[in-house]
Amino acid sequence: MVEQVDAIVLSGGSVYGLAAADEVAVWLGARGRGFRFPHLGPEVPSAPIVPGAILFDLANGGDKAWGETPPYRALARQAAEAAAERFDLGAAGAGFGAMAGRLRGGTGSASIVTQDGFTVGAITAVNAFGSVVAGDQQTFWAAPYEIDGEFGGRGCAGLATAPDDWGLAKIDAHPRQNTTLACIALDAAVTKAEARRIAIMAQDGLARAIRPVHAPFDGDVVFVLATGEKPLPEPRARAVATLGAYAADTLARAVARGVYEAQRQA
């Protein structure tokens, strides 16, 4: 029944990180944001709609002796108060403690304006089982989609590997410990069903950037948001397909960029 959300929260911290979405909901509710219940009277508070997802980074170093006060509520409040068009990539945010195969993972982002004038943006926290680079351990699988050297401009010459060579994938992987979180944002006016189709297509961006992907060890998720500023042209199905294709390419770029930036900081 509710077609809008007030925020999306991506967090590290495994189950402890679930508190991040709760804190953002509290922060938004205190500011009057959220779904209203006017027929129940003014004393009923609004209900912020805040989907969220977490990744497992508890074994990747750092002090976890937090007792009964994990840091994720405080971190979420800081993130909500600092929300802006510019933000740090690499070892930052939800991707701070992430690993992309055996490389340091991180938070990545990319965007593009389509030929029809729609903006497609992607943000991701890469904590995958698979590798984001090919057999030479340098060339990003997402290299064909790179724009303006955004993740090093290494080109596509190294895009080759044996069928059973997983390169820098994690050696000792376990279920529920690897996840790539992602969010696609559009300025198009799409329905919930159309957004779901775009999310399905955007998942292919992970397959273009990570090998292997969607393994039993992974718990990947893609959210799609739309501001609704620009109406879709007819035929709508073709417009949705175009946005989905752009979303997949943009997400692939975001994955590579997140790992690239994390490697630069290492």
Buried (B, 14 or more C-beta within 10 A) or exposed (E): EEEEBBBBBBBBBBEBBBBBBBBBBBBBBEEEBBEEEEEEEEEEEBBBBBBBBBBBBBEBEEEEEEEEEBBBBEBBBEBBEEEEEEEBBBBBBBBBBBBBBEBBBBBBBBBBEBEEEBBBBBBBBBBBBBBBBBBEEEBBBBBEBBEEEBBBEBBBEBBEBEEEEBBBBBEEBEEEBBBBBBBBBBBBEBBEEBBEBBBBBBBBBBBBBBBBBBBEBBBBBBBBBBEBEBEBEEEEEEBBBBBBBBBBBBBBBBBBBBBBBBBBEE
